[in-house]
Amino acid sequence: MSGLDGVEHKTLKVNGINMHVAEIPASGSGRDQIILFIHGFPELWYTWRHQMTALSSLGYRTIAPDLRGYGDTDAPEKVEEYTYLNVVGDLVALIDAVAGGDEAVFLVGHDWGALIAWQLCMYRPEKVKALVNMSVAFSPRNQDRVPMPTFRRVFGDDYYICRFQKVEEYTYLNVVGDLVALIDAVAGGDEAVFLVGHDWGALIAWQLCMYRPEKVKALVNMSVAFSPRNQDRVPMPTFRRVFGDDYYICRFQRNRSRVQRVGNREGVERVLHVQNGWPALPPQRQTFKRPENAASATKQWLTQEDLEYYVSKYEKKGFTGAINYYRNIDRNWELTAPSTGAKIGVPVKFIVGDQDLTYNSPGIKEYIHGGGFKRDVQLLDETVVLNGVGHFLHEENPDVINQHIHSFFQKFI
């Protein structure tokens, strides 16, 4: 598993977090050319094992981190610490640490790693010699289209990206708002009610009485006493310090998406064992056009040993950090307003499987093949569409992908 021949593991301090990095030094002598691999969801550095082994044997120094929130890299608690700017900041610091402040690297990305790679190339093009990006094409910022409302309108609320957003809809303010509306509905706008609460109901009752006391004649509360807010004490770090990470409230912070409700093992297996690129978590509204030649058999590129490695890491950390990338989609749109109209100015080869969900999304083929992609990625060298290959193309067909990476990067050496 992680004991692949020649892989060195280290932890580097970058951008305020501890980042786990896997590396295979280049074979042979001479000045090493660094390839930095950026993984996607729900992957880890391990997804690049085939590329690292093959390309290091060709003289490249291959490096693959676990992104923030994944694997053995730190997972910040705040959702808003998983924006493009945070992760690009991590990678800039990583490049400086492994290559030196004035050196650039070759870059390879997939899935969320591809999204991050586009951003890195846009904001810090001097850090990247050339890019091989896979599965997710560049998407120029549309200043008139907020992403999440667009996803909901096109794909429906059951689309997996939409379901991942729901963590922030259960605050005190949300629930007190529900109860105020309920009281108005059952008692009339000017009437108050008697109130009885218990456990979380008691916590909510205290908040209701504090924010809207005119709605409550009297309160009987049970089990949970009122706890005044302490401006110097953040609750979760206090719980962890006093009770430990195994305290049930601490464990509950690992937000449970549909991936997690089936358990970490089955969740990982469902997402990674995608049938030719088609989602394990499909929307109820089938907006995607499945290719006519799509096979029904699950790809057999993921061995039991591979699965055990992924499961061991997600059992340890859960999916929260990984899903937080999705929860910042609208925040990324807000933060990247200065990039509106910006182009990608580094040399690029783009590779996608014809069975990949991303390639069969509405409008994508027209954008890639109709001139829009070349307009926005000005040094686009080639777009490669692999027949019969799905989303995890670098694992499904590693020999072909390795050759594409090597042949492209050789142009810049």
C-alpha positions as CSV (number, residue, x, y, z in Angstrom):
1,M,0.0,0.0,0.0
2,S,1.8,3.2,1.2
3,G,5.0,1.1,1.2
4,L,5.4,1.3,-2.6
5,D,9.0,0.8,-3.6
6,G,11.0,4.0,-3.4
7,V,8.3,6.3,-2.0
8,E,9.6,8.7,0.6
9,H,7.1,10.3,3.0
10,K,7.6,13.6,4.8
11,T,5.6,16.3,6.5
12,L,6.2,19.9,5.5
13,K,5.0,23.1,7.1
14,V,3.3,25.1,4.4
15,N,0.9,28.1,4.6
16,G,0.2,27.4,8.3
17,I,-0.6,23.7,8.0
18,N,1.3,20.4,8.1
19,M,1.2,18.8,4.7
20,H,2.0,15.2,4.0
21,V,4.0,14.7,0.9
22,A,5.0,11.5,-1.0
23,E,8.0,11.6,-3.2
24,I,10.0,9.4,-5.5
25,P,13.4,10.8,-6.4
26,A,14.5,10.8,-10.0
27,S,16.6,7.9,-11.2
28,G,19.9,8.7,-12.9
29,S,22.0,11.8,-12.6
30,G,21.6,15.4,-13.7
31,R,19.3,18.2,-12.7
32,D,15.9,16.9,-11.6
33,Q,12.8,18.0,-13.3
34,I,9.9,18.1,-10.7
35,I,6.4,16.9,-11.5
36,L,3.9,17.9,-8.9
37,F,0.7,15.8,-8.9
38,I,-2.6,17.3,-7.5
39,H,-5.3,14.8,-6.6
40,G,-9.1,15.1,-6.6
41,F,-12.1,13.8,-4.6
42,P,-12.1,11.4,-2.9
43,E,-8.5,10.6,-3.7
44,L,-5.1,11.0,-1.9
45,W,-1.5,11.2,-3.1
46,Y,-1.9,7.4,-3.6
47,T,-4.0,8.0,-6.7
48,W,-0.8,8.9,-8.5
49,R,1.2,5.8,-7.6
50,H,1.4,4.5,-11.2
51,Q,2.5,7.9,-12.6
52,M,5.1,8.5,-9.8
53,T,6.7,5.1,-10.3
54,A,6.9,5.3,-14.1
55,L,7.9,8.9,-14.5
56,S,10.6,8.8,-11.8
57,S,12.2,6.0,-13.8
58,L,12.4,8.4,-16.7
59,G,14.3,11.0,-14.7
60,Y,11.6,13.1,-13.1
61,R,11.4,13.9,-9.4
62,T,7.8,13.1,-8.7
63,I,5.9,14.7,-5.8
64,A,2.3,14.2,-4.7
65,P,0.8,15.8,-1.5
66,D,-2.4,15.0,0.4
67,L,-4.3,18.3,0.0
68,R,-5.6,20.0,3.1
69,G,-8.3,18.0,4.7
70,Y,-7.2,14.8,3.1
71,G,-5.1,11.8,4.4
72,D,-2.2,12.7,6.6
73,T,-2.4,16.5,6.0
74,D,-4.0,18.8,8.5
75,A,-7.7,19.4,8.3
76,P,-8.7,22.9,9.4
77,E,-12.0,23.0,11.2
78,K,-13.6,26.0,9.5
79,V,-15.4,25.4,6.3
80,E,-14.2,28.7,4.9
81,E,-10.5,27.5,5.1
82,Y,-11.0,25.3,2.0
83,T,-11.2,28.0,-0.7
84,Y,-9.2,28.1,-3.9
85,L,-7.1,30.8,-2.3
86,N,-6.2,28.6,0.7
87,V,-5.3,25.6,-1.4
88,V,-3.4,27.6,-4.0
89,G,-1.5,29.2,-1.1
90,D,-0.6,25.7,0.1
91,L,0.7,24.7,-3.3
92,V,2.8,27.9,-3.8
93,A,4.4,27.3,-0.4
94,L,5.0,23.6,-1.3
95,I,6.6,24.5,-4.6
96,D,8.9,27.0,-2.9
97,A,9.8,24.3,-0.3
98,V,10.6,21.5,-2.8
99,A,11.9,23.5,-5.8
100,G,13.3,26.7,-4.3
101,G,11.7,30.2,-4.6
102,D,12.7,30.9,-8.2
103,E,12.1,27.5,-9.7
104,A,9.0,26.3,-11.5
105,V,7.6,22.8,-11.7
106,F,5.6,20.6,-14.1
107,L,2.1,20.2,-12.9
108,V,-0.5,17.4,-13.3
109,G,-4.1,17.7,-11.9
110,H,-7.3,15.6,-11.9
111,D,-10.8,16.3,-10.7
112,W,-10.6,18.9,-7.9
113,G,-6.9,18.8,-8.5
114,A,-7.6,20.0,-12.0
115,L,-9.7,22.9,-10.7
116,I,-6.9,23.9,-8.3
117,A,-4.3,23.6,-11.0
118,W,-6.2,26.0,-13.3
119,Q,-6.3,28.5,-10.4
120,L,-2.6,28.1,-9.6
121,C,-1.8,28.7,-13.3
122,M,-4.0,31.8,-13.4
123,Y,-2.7,33.4,-10.2
124,R,0.9,32.2,-10.2
125,P,1.8,31.2,-13.8
126,E,5.6,31.7,-13.1
127,K,5.4,28.6,-10.8
128,V,4.3,26.2,-13.6
129,K,6.4,25.2,-16.6
130,A,3.6,23.2,-18.2
131,L,0.4,21.6,-17.2
132,V,-1.3,18.3,-18.0
133,N,-4.9,18.5,-16.7
134,M,-7.4,15.8,-16.7
135,S,-11.2,15.4,-16.5
136,V,-12.3,19.0,-15.6
137,A,-11.9,21.6,-18.3
138,F,-11.2,25.3,-17.4
139,S,-14.4,27.1,-16.5
140,P,-14.0,30.9,-16.9
141,R,-15.8,32.9,-14.1
142,N,-19.2,34.2,-15.1
143,Q,-19.9,37.3,-13.2
144,D,-23.7,36.9,-13.8
145,R,-24.1,33.3,-12.7
146,V,-23.6,32.2,-9.1
147,P,-22.6,28.5,-9.2
148,M,-24.9,26.8,-6.6
149,P,-28.2,28.3,-7.8
150,T,-27.2,27.3,-11.3
151,F,-26.4,23.7,-10.2
152,R,-29.8,23.5,-8.5
153,R,-31.7,24.9,-11.4
154,V,-30.0,22.6,-14.0
155,F,-29.5,19.4,-12.0
156,G,-31.9,19.7,-9.1
157,D,-31.5,19.7,-5.3
158,D,-30.6,16.0,-5.3
159,Y,-27.4,16.5,-7.3
160,Y,-24.5,15.4,-5.1
161,I,-22.8,18.8,-5.1
162,C,-26.1,20.4,-3.9
163,R,-26.5,17.8,-1.1
164,F,-23.0,18.6,0.1
165,Q,-24.0,22.2,0.9
166,K,-26.5,21.4,3.6
167,V,-24.2,21.6,6.6
168,E,-24.9,25.3,7.2
169,E,-28.7,25.1,7.2
170,Y,-29.0,23.8,10.8
171,T,-27.8,26.8,12.9
172,Y,-29.6,28.3,15.9
173,L,-30.8,31.1,13.7
174,N,-32.3,28.7,11.1
175,V,-34.2,26.7,13.7
176,V,-35.3,29.7,15.8
177,G,-36.6,31.1,12.5
178,D,-38.6,27.9,11.9
179,L,-40.2,28.2,15.4
180,V,-41.1,31.9,15.0
181,A,-42.8,31.1,11.7
182,L,-44.6,28.1,13.3
183,I,-45.8,30.2,16.3
184,D,-47.1,32.8,13.9
185,A,-48.9,30.1,11.9
186,V,-50.6,28.4,14.8
187,A,-51.1,31.2,17.2
188,G,-51.4,34.3,15.1
189,G,-48.8,37.1,14.6
190,D,-49.5,38.8,18.0
191,E,-49.9,35.8,20.2
192,A,-47.4,34.2,22.5
193,V,-47.2,30.5,23.6
194,F,-46.1,28.4,26.6
195,L,-42.9,26.6,25.7
196,V,-41.3,23.3,26.9
197,G,-37.9,22.1,25.8
198,H,-35.5,19.2,26.4
199,D,-31.9,18.5,25.3
200,W,-31.3,20.2,22.0
201,G,-34.9,21.5,22.3
202,A,-33.8,23.2,25.5
203,L,-30.8,24.9,23.8
204,I,-33.1,26.1,21.0
205,A,-35.7,27.3,23.6
206,W,-33.1,29.4,25.3
207,Q,-32.2,31.0,22.0
208,L,-35.8,31.6,21.1
209,C,-36.4,33.3,24.4
210,M,-33.3,35.4,24.0
211,Y,-34.0,36.6,20.5
212,R,-37.8,36.8,20.5
213,P,-39.0,36.9,24.1
214,E,-42.4,38.4,23.1
215,K,-43.2,35.0,21.5
216,V,-43.0,33.1,24.8
217,K,-45.4,33.4,27.8
218,A,-43.4,31.1,30.0
219,L,-40.8,28.3,29.6
220,V,-40.3,24.9,31.3
221,N,-36.8,23.8,30.2
222,M,-35.3,20.4,31.0
223,S,-31.8,18.8,31.1
224,V,-29.7,21.6,29.6
225,A,-29.1,24.8,31.6
226,F,-28.6,28.1,29.9
227,S,-25.0,28.6,28.8
228,P,-24.0,32.3,28.2
229,R,-21.7,32.9,25.2
230,N,-18.0,33.2,26.2
231,Q,-16.3,35.4,23.6
232,D,-12.9,33.9,24.5
233,R,-13.8,30.2,24.3
234,V,-14.6,28.5,21.0
235,P,-16.8,25.5,21.9
236,M,-15.3,22.7,19.8
237,P,-11.6,23.2,20.8
238,T,-12.8,23.4,24.4
239,F,-14.8,20.1,24.1
240,R,-11.7,18.4,22.5
241,R,-9.4,19.7,25.2
242,V,-11.7,18.7,28.1
243,F,-13.2,15.4,26.8
244,G,-11.0,14.3,24.0
245,D,-11.5,13.7,20.3
246,D,-13.6,10.5,21.0
247,Y,-16.3,12.5,22.8
248,Y,-19.5,12.0,20.8
249,I,-20.0,15.7,20.0
250,C,-16.5,15.8,18.6
251,R,-17.1,12.7,16.5
252,F,-20.3,14.3,15.2
253,Q,-18.2,17.1,13.6
254,R,-17.4,14.7,10.8
255,N,-20.3,15.9,8.7
256,R,-22.2,12.9,7.3
257,S,-23.0,13.2,3.7
258,R,-24.7,10.4,1.8
259,V,-21.1,9.1,1.2
260,Q,-20.6,8.8,4.9
261,R,-24.0,7.5,5.9
262,V,-23.2,4.2,4.1
263,G,-19.9,4.1,6.1
264,N,-16.4,5.1,5.2
265,R,-15.5,1.7,3.5
266,E,-18.6,1.6,1.3
267,G,-18.5,5.3,0.7
268,V,-15.0,5.1,-0.7
269,E,-15.8,2.1,-2.7
270,R,-19.0,3.5,-4.2
271,V,-17.2,6.7,-5.4
272,L,-14.0,5.1,-6.6
273,H,-15.8,2.1,-8.2
274,V,-17.6,4.4,-10.6
275,Q,-19.0,2.6,-13.6
276,N,-17.1,4.1,-16.5
277,G,-17.2,7.6,-15.1
278,W,-20.9,7.6,-14.1
279,P,-21.7,8.8,-10.6
280,A,-22.2,6.6,-7.5
281,L,-24.3,9.5,-6.2
282,P,-26.4,10.5,-9.2
283,P,-29.0,13.2,-9.2
284,Q,-32.6,12.1,-9.4
285,R,-33.1,14.4,-12.4
286,Q,-31.0,12.7,-15.1
287,T,-29.6,15.7,-17.0
288,F,-26.5,14.0,-18.3
289,K,-26.5,12.1,-21.6
290,R,-24.9,8.7,-21.1
291,P,-22.8,7.6,-24.1
292,E,-24.4,4.9,-26.2
293,N,-21.3,2.7,-25.9
294,A,-21.1,3.0,-22.1
295,A,-20.2,-0.3,-20.6
296,S,-22.1,-1.6,-17.5
297,A,-19.2,-3.5,-15.8
298,T,-17.3,-1.8,-13.1
299,K,-13.7,-1.1,-13.9
300,Q,-11.3,-3.4,-12.2
301,W,-8.5,-1.0,-11.7
302,L,-9.0,-0.7,-7.9
303,T,-7.5,-3.7,-6.1
304,Q,-8.5,-4.7,-2.6
305,E,-5.1,-3.5,-1.4
306,D,-5.8,-0.1,-3.0
307,L,-9.2,0.1,-1.4
308,E,-7.8,-0.7,2.1
309,Y,-5.3,2.1,1.8
310,Y,-8.1,4.7,1.0
311,V,-10.4,3.3,3.7
312,S,-7.6,3.4,6.3
313,K,-7.2,7.1,5.7
314,Y,-10.9,8.0,5.6
315,E,-11.6,6.0,8.7
316,K,-9.1,8.2,10.5
317,K,-10.2,11.6,9.2
318,G,-13.6,11.2,7.6
319,F,-14.9,13.0,4.6
320,T,-15.5,16.5,6.2
321,G,-12.3,18.1,4.8
322,A,-12.9,16.7,1.3
323,I,-16.5,17.8,1.2
324,N,-15.6,21.3,2.4
325,Y,-14.1,22.0,-1.0
326,Y,-17.6,21.7,-2.4
327,R,-19.1,23.9,0.3
328,N,-16.9,26.7,-0.8
329,I,-18.1,26.8,-4.5
330,D,-20.0,30.0,-4.1
331,R,-17.4,31.5,-1.8
332,N,-14.8,30.8,-4.5
333,W,-17.0,32.6,-7.0
334,E,-17.1,35.6,-4.7
335,L,-13.4,35.6,-3.9
336,T,-12.3,35.2,-7.5
337,A,-14.1,38.2,-8.9
338,P,-10.7,39.8,-9.9
339,S,-10.2,36.8,-12.2
340,T,-13.2,37.6,-14.4
341,G,-12.0,37.5,-18.0
342,A,-8.6,36.1,-17.1
343,K,-6.9,33.6,-19.4
344,I,-4.7,30.6,-18.7
345,G,-1.2,31.5,-19.9
346,V,0.9,28.3,-19.4
347,P,1.3,25.5,-21.9
348,V,-1.4,22.9,-21.4
349,K,-2.4,19.4,-22.6
350,F,-5.9,18.4,-21.6
351,I,-7.0,14.7,-21.3
352,V,-10.5,13.4,-20.7
353,G,-12.3,10.0,-21.0
354,D,-15.3,9.9,-23.3
355,Q,-17.2,8.0,-20.6
356,D,-16.5,10.7,-17.9
357,L,-19.5,12.4,-16.4
358,T,-17.6,15.7,-16.7
359,Y,-17.2,15.3,-20.4
360,N,-20.9,14.5,-20.8
361,S,-22.2,17.5,-18.8
362,P,-24.4,20.0,-20.6
363,G,-22.4,22.3,-22.9
364,I,-18.9,20.9,-22.1
365,K,-18.2,19.2,-25.5
366,E,-19.3,22.4,-27.3
367,Y,-17.0,24.5,-25.2
368,I,-14.0,22.1,-25.5
369,H,-14.3,21.5,-29.3
370,G,-16.0,24.7,-30.4
371,G,-13.2,27.1,-29.8
372,G,-14.1,28.4,-26.3
373,F,-11.6,26.3,-24.5
374,K,-8.7,27.3,-26.8
375,R,-9.8,31.0,-26.4
376,D,-9.5,30.8,-22.6
377,V,-6.5,28.5,-22.4
378,Q,-4.3,30.3,-24.9
379,L,-1.4,27.9,-24.9
380,L,-3.5,24.8,-25.2
381,D,-1.3,22.3,-27.1
382,E,-3.7,19.4,-27.4
383,T,-7.0,18.0,-26.2
384,V,-7.0,14.2,-25.9
385,V,-10.3,12.3,-25.6
386,L,-9.7,8.6,-24.7
387,N,-12.3,6.2,-25.9
388,G,-13.9,3.8,-23.4
389,V,-12.3,5.5,-20.4
390,G,-14.1,7.0,-17.5
391,H,-13.4,9.5,-14.7
392,F,-10.3,8.0,-13.0
393,L,-8.5,7.7,-16.3
394,H,-5.0,7.9,-14.8
395,E,-5.7,4.7,-12.8
396,E,-7.9,3.0,-15.4
397,N,-5.3,3.4,-18.2
398,P,-2.0,4.5,-16.5
399,D,0.4,3.5,-19.3
400,V,-1.3,5.7,-21.8
401,I,-1.5,8.6,-19.4
402,N,2.1,8.2,-18.4
403,Q,3.1,8.4,-22.1
404,H,1.0,11.5,-22.6
405,I,2.5,13.3,-19.6
406,H,6.1,12.4,-20.6
407,S,5.8,13.3,-24.3
408,F,4.3,16.7,-23.5
409,F,6.7,17.7,-20.7
410,Q,9.7,16.6,-22.9
411,K,8.9,19.6,-25.1
412,F,10.0,22.0,-22.3
413,I,13.2,20.3,-21.2
